[in-house]
Amino acid sequence: MSYQSRLGTTTLDSLRERYNETRMRCTACGYLDADGEWTAATTGGEISYEHVCPSCDHVDEVVIKRQTGKE
């Protein structure tokens, strides 16, 4: 799920776009997915970014967990 703020793109969208620009080569097979894109989802406690390689179906995932300050 992605949110649009009144000021433009959100931080969630900005990081997803950064991955689209810099992390499109599959870490498993090396395929460069020039037409693909990362997806982003959030549960409130964490944000998951994911890209599925169209060549080998490898899932590249980045999960960012919210810090609670209770650690």
N, C-alpha and C positions, 0 to 999 in steps of 0.2 A: 504494500500500500504506500502510496506517495502523496505528499501534501503540497499544495501550492500556497505560498504565503502571499499577502498583498504586495509585498516588496519584490516578488519574483521567485526564483528557485530556492527550495529549502536546502538545508545541509544534507539531508538524505539524498536528494536529487544530485547535488553537487558531487558527492563522493561516488555515486553510481556513474555519473558522466566521466569522472576521472578514471574509473576502472574501464569504461568503454574506450577511452583514449590510450590507456597504458597496459591493460592486462587482457588482451584478446588472443594471445598465443597460448594454446593448450599446454599445460604443464605435464601432461601424460604422453601425448603423441607429437607435439610441436606444431600442430595445424594452426594457421593464422586465420581466425574467423573475422574477416573484414566487414561482413554484413550483420554480424550478431550484436547482441548487447547483453549487459548484465541486468538482472532483475533485483529488486529490493523489497523486503517485507519487514514489518516490525510487529512485535508483540507488546511494546511498551517497555519491556525490560531488556530487550535486545533487538539489534538490527541484523538481518541476514542479507548478504549480497551473494548472488549465485549466477554462474555462467555454465551452460551445458555445451560441450564441444559437439558440433554437428558431425564431426568425423568419427569420433570414438565413443561418444556419449559420456565422457568423463565429466564429473561435476566439480567445478572449482568453486569453493565457498569461503566467504569471509564472514565471521560472526563477531559483532561488537556488543559486548555486554555492558549494561549500565552499572556504574559503581554506586554502591549504596552508602559508603562511608562507614559501614559496620564491620570492616575487615580488619 
